[in-house]
Every structure is written in C-alpha cells, then in structure tokens.
C-alpha cells in the first residue's frame, strides 16, 4: 500500500445550526491538509441558572439561549477524590489534585487498593509524593467503605473517578449524600454516546441507556445534591498517563516498523491533554452554581485524524514514518486488539464547558507529544524488547516487510 503521513486540519461549519444561533466559521491553524470537515461553534450565550442544562435529561440536546453571569467562588474547599487504581483515568485524579492544591484547596486522594501493591509503583501513583509535598493527603482503601477509610472526615466536594457502574459508585454517592456533601462530581465516559452519522458528539446527544455510566449519571441526578455534574472524557495524553495511546505509535516508529492503520486513516478522534480535563473539573468546583445539573464533554476543542496523529508522533520522535493501511476483516484481525482507537469517527465537542464555565482548551498536540516522547525515552521504553504478533499478521496479509 502507499505510504502517508498527512496531518489533517479542518474548518468547522455545522450541520447543527439553529435559527437562534448564528453559524461561525472557524479556521484552524494551517498545516498540510488533505480534507475538510465542518461543525458549528456556539454563540457566546449562557444558560439560565433557573434552567440548568440537561438536568435530569440524558437524550435531548440543551437549549443554550438564555444568559447568566458566572462568578467563581472564592471559597476554599475540602475535596475528596476517589481515584481508580488502573487504566488511563487515574491520571485525571492526579492532575485534578495538583491543580486544586495550587489553588489553595484542601485535597485528599483515596486510591482503590493497597499502597504497597505493584500498581502503585507505576505513574501516576509513583508521583503521589508531589501531592503530599504540595499539602495534599493520600490514602488507600475500598470505596465501598469510604466513611471508614476517610475516618469520618468532612468534605465539601467529592469526585468519583473510579466506578463504571452503579454497584461501584453507589456506596460513594450514598455516603456523600448522607454526609451533606455540597457538590458531587462523576467521571463518566464519552464512550456512552450512541454511534451517529453526525459528529462531533455534543452534550445531550443520545446515549446507550444500558451503559453503566449512564445509570450512575441518572442516579446522581435523582438525589438532588446542592450541586452535581458529570464529565465525559475521551482519549487523553500527558505526563503520568499509564494507558497506551501515543506510545503505540512511538513503539513502531522508533523501531523503523510500518504503522498499520485500519481503513483510510482519515478517521477523526479527540486526544486531550489531561491538564485540560483537570482545569475543567477545577472550574466546576469554583463555580458550583453554574456547573450544577450539567453534563460536560471533558475533551479539548480540536480533533485529529489517525494519519495526523501518526505524523505528529513521528515528528516528536524525529523519525521517518511509514503508514500502511489495511482492512481488519481481510487481514483476519480484531481491530479492537490491533489498534488503540475506535475504527471510526469518534470525537466530542466541549460545548457546555465553554459556554457555561468559560473554560478554554490548552491542548497543543505537536508540543504535548514532544513531552510524551521525552518521557517515553526517559523510562527506556524505546529500548524495550516488544512483540508485534498482530502487526506481523497484518503485514503478512499485505505482503509488507516488518521493518523499513
């Protein structure tokens, strides 16, 4: 197959237009472009406090027609972060804690499991000393016994960054409600959106009703916390992330191997630096009235093609790039195991956070990937012996050599 290394940039014009909202054309910074896409940007209007966006409604899109003035709370809060001990989401709690501490809030991070476990030897857990040095508290235990684990301590805000279903999150929610916690936040997932021909996903798009995260979101909404909000992240990058994303590309690029991409490589996805996610969460803590009752897509405001991500990873590594394209069915492989992203357009827009919280994205993939590659080399992964059985099966089906 022919090789490619195109980073697709695009102009956004929407099919989601409304007679109330003007359509705004947004041209992104010019880079070598192979296609264009469109979406709408919202007018700079805000929601009425008396009608919180999407409150108790998980299928209809919000009406962003009325206004209010958002004033950040100057109060310093006591925040409990219930943090997962595995997967990419753990880094969200770490960055959120760091940002809260830098803003003067009191933070306790309750991590699932035991402090002495092997998982705690990996980032971001191996960097928890940074939280302690900044004045934070780190504890370990079972979230189902949260009251016992925190020793009866009182908190203003609780974030659950652990559970994926109601069985896991309900004990934390119920305890927070009984303890008169003022604000409950939940890390959900953009993966709960139903597949649609219309992208990107915006808050209020139809979701998979049988998804565990959806059940949790509805339960939180039913309890009438003084303030609550849920956040739907997608793929993320950033120092301390322990789930392969850009590393998948680095693994092949530094070893002069072809990068096998399913389909055309023009599929769009969203990769956000975790600092964007933490800044959005921090704004919700500091603007509890504005955040109340809302669902936020916890993502940056730009999308990237698979081809574009591969090219940017190669640029960060200072290496040549050789992309080969394949059809998973013809190659006889499971696309979910062969590639780290969904083999389709899959990205969301942070519309609500911009309009309601006044949030701004700072993700800059060309620079952020340089940071990640430096860390990749620092930990010695570029020299690690790796196996590429699935890749080899794909390359064999294409009659492409495994090394350049």
N, C-alpha and C positions, 0 to 999 in steps of 0.2 A: 504493500500500500504506500501511497505517497506520504511523505512526512509533512508535519505542520507545526508551527509554533506561534500561532496567532493569538493575541490577547484582544478579545472583542470589547470595544467600547460601544456605548449605545446612547441614543437620545430617547427621552421618555415622554410619551404622549399617551393619554389614557383612552381606553375604551370605557372606563368607569366614569364618564362625565355625568354631570348633573346640571339641570337648568339653574340651580342656585350657585354652583361653584364654577368660577372661571377656570379654563384649562390653561396651564402654564407649560411652556416648553422649556425643558432643562437640558442643556448640552453639557455632557461630562467632559473632563479634560481629554484632549485629543491624544490618542495612541493609535497604532496601526489597527485599522478597523476592517472587519470582514462582513459585518451585518449591522442592522439597526433594529431596535425594539422600541416599544412605547409604553408609557404609563402616565397617570396623572399625578400631579402634585396638588395638594390641598391648598385652599385659600388659608390665610393666616387667621382663621377664626377658632374660637374656643367653645367648649361645651358649657352649658349652664350647670351650675352646682346643684340645682334642684332636679336635674335630669342626667345623672351620671351615665356616661357612655356604656352601652351594652350591659347594663346592670340586670342580672337575672335572665339575660337573653344571650344564648350561645349560638344562634344561627343567623340572625339578621345583622346587617352592617349598621354602624352607628350613624346618627344624623349629626353632622358637625356644623350646625347652622347658627347656634346662639353663642354668646360671648360671656366670659368672666375674666377677672384679673387674678392671676395666680401670684400668691405671695408666699415665699418659702418660710417655713417655720424656723425660728432661731433657737428653739429648744433643743437641748442635747438629750439624746435618747439612750435608753438601755436596750441593746439589741441582742437577741439570741439567734444565731444562725445554726440550723440543724443541717449538717453537711454530709453528703454522701461520701463513702469511702472508696468509690470506684468510678470508672468512666470519666468522660470529659467534663461533666458538670461540677466536679469537685473544685476546679479552678475558679468557678464563679464565686463560690463562697469565700475563697481565699482573697480574691481581688476586692470583693464587696467589703470584707472585714478591714482590709488595708485602707480603703477609701473612707469608710466610716470613722476609723481611728484617726486618720489625718484630719477629719472634720471636727474632731473633738467628742465624738460619741463613745459610749462605753460598749464594748463588744465581747461577747462570749461565743466561741465556736464549739458546738457539740458535734463531734465526728462519730459516725457509726463505727462500732467495733472496739478494738483494744489498741492502746497507744503503742504497745510493743510488737504489733503484728508486722509482717513483711510489707504489707501495703503502705505502712507509714514511712517506709524507707524511700519511697518514690515521691516525686513532686506531685502536687504542691505541698503534701504533708511534710516532706523533709524540710520545708521552708517555714514551718509554723513558728519557728523561733523569731522570725521577723514580726509576727503578730504580737508575740509576748514582749519583745523589745519595744514595741510601739504602745504598750499598755493594755493589750488585749489578753483575754483568758481563753485557754484551750482545754477542753475536757473530752472524754470519750465515754461511750456507753450506748445503751439501747434506747432509741427514740420512743419506743412503746412505754418506757418507764421514765419519761422526760422529767416529771416532777421530782422523782427520786434522784436522778442524775444531776439536776441543777441545784439540788439541796434546798429547794423551796425559795430560791431567788426570784425576785420580781423583775419583769421586763415590760417595756413599752411596746416593743416591736418584736415579732417572731417571723423569721423566714424559713420555710421548709424547702431545702434544696436537696432533698433525699428521695422522698416517696414518689412512686409512679402510679400507685393505685390507692383506693380509699383505705384498704386494710393497713397500709403502711403509714398513711398520713393522718388518718382519723384520730389516733391517740394524741398526736401533737396538736391537732386542731381543737379537740375537745378540752384538752388541758389549757390551751391558750384562752379559750372562751371562759372556762371556769375561773381562770386566774385574772380575768378582766384585762387582758392584753388589748391595747388600744388599736393596734394595726397588725393584720396577718397578711403575709406575702407568700406566694407559692410559685416555685419554678416549675412550669408546665413544659410544653414542647410544641414547636411549630409543626411537628410531625403528625399532629392530630387533625390537621386540615384535610378535607376530602380532596382527592385529585380533581383538578379543574382545568378546563381549556383556557381559562382566563387567569393570567398571572400578572403581578405577584399576589400572594395571599395578603389580605388586609384583615384587620380585626373585625369580626362579625361574619367572615366567610363561613360556610357550612363546615362542621367538624364531624369526625367519626363518633357517633353517640355512644358506641360501645367501648371507646378507648378509656383506659384507666384514668388518665389525666383529666378527661372531661368530667368524669364522675366526681373527682376531687374538686374541680373548679365549681361545680354546681353545689356541692355540699358546703363549701366555704361561703358561697353567696347566700345560702339559706340561713346562716347563723347570725346575720346582722351584726358583724363586728363594727365598731365605730368607723374603722377604715379597713378595707381589704383590696387586694389587687393580685392578678396573676400575670405571669410573664412567660412568653413562649419563645425560647431561644432556638437557634438552628445550629449550624456548624460554627466552630469558633477556633481562634488561634490566640497565641500569647504565651509568654514565658511561664512555665509551670504546668502547661496543659499536658495531660498524660494519655490522651487518646489520639491515635494517628490520624492525621489529616494531610497537612503539607509534607509530613515525614514520609508518607507513602510515595510521593513524587521524588523527594530527596534520595530515598533508598535506591531508586533506579537511575536517577540522573548521575549521582556521584560514582556509580559503578559502570557507567557507559552502557547501560542496558536500555532497550527501547521502552517507552512508556505506553502501555496498552490502554487505550481509551475506548469504551463502548460507544457505538453509534458514530455520530459526526463530530463529536467534541464541542458542538455549539450549544449544548445544554447549559442553561443558566442556573447558578446556585448562589447562595449567600454565605460568606465567611466573614465573621465579625471578630475584631479583637476583643478579648474579654474585658478590657478596660471600658469599652462601650456598654457592655452589659452591666458592669458594676456601677457606672455613672448613672445609668437609667434607674437602677434599684435605689441608689442613694437619693436621687431626686424624689422618688416616691416616698421615702422616709421623711424627707424635709418638706414635702408638700402633700401631707396625708389627705387633706380635704379634696384636693384636685385628683389624686390617684384613686380615691375611693370608688369602688364598684366597677373598676375598669380592667380590661384585658389589654396587655401590651405585647406586641411582637418585639421581642428582645433581640434585635438584629441591627446591623449597620444599614446605611441607606444606599448601597451600591451592590450590584450583582456582578458575577464574573463567570465566563464560560470555562468549561473544563480545559479547553485549549489555552485560554488565557492564564488559568492558574498554573498549568504546566510550564508555560513560558516564563511566568514570574518566578517560579521556583528555580528554573534553570538560571535566570538572571541573578537571583540571590546566591546561587551556588557558584556562579561564574563558569558554568559549564555549557557544553553543547546539548541540544535537545533533539531527540528522535522520537516522534509520536507515531504509533501505528494504531489503526482503527480496526475494530472487529465487531461482529455480531455475536453476542453471547450464545445464542441458540446454535449457530453454525459452529462455534468453537467448542460447544459442549460444556460450558461452564456456567456456574451460578453467578450472575452479575453482582449479587449482594456480597459474595465472597471474593470476587475478583477485583472489585473497585470500591473505594471508600465512600462514594456518594451514590444517591439515588440516580438511576439511569434515566433521567427525565428533567424537565424544567422544574426546579423546586427552590423557590425563594420567596421571602416575605418582605413586606414594607413596614417600617416603624412609624406608621402614620399617627397613631394615637399618642405615642411618646413625644413626638414633635409638637403636635397641636395642644396637648393637654399639659405636659410637663415642661415644655420649652427645651426639650433635650436636643443635643446636637451630636452627630456621629464624628468620631475622630479616626476611624479605621482607615489605614493607608496601606493596602496590601504590598505594594512594592517595597516599602520600608519595613513593614511588620514582618515580612518573610525573610528579610535580611537578619532581623533579630532572631528569628526562629532557626535559621541556618547556622548562625554563630553558636547557638545553644546546642544544636544537633552535633556540630563538630566538637564542641567543648566536652560533651559527655561521651565522645568516642563512638557514636553510632555509625559514622561514616566508615569506620574500620571494622565494624562488627560483621561476623560471618552470618549471612542471611540466606534463606532458601526461597526460591521463587517457582515452586512447582506449578501453581495455577498459571502464572505468566508463561512458563515454558510450554504448557499445554496450548495456550492461546497462540503463541509464536509458532509452534509446530503446525497448528492448523492453517496458519498464514504462510508457512514456509519462509519465515523470517528468522535470521540468526539471533541468538540470545544476547550477543554482545556486538557493539559497534566496532 
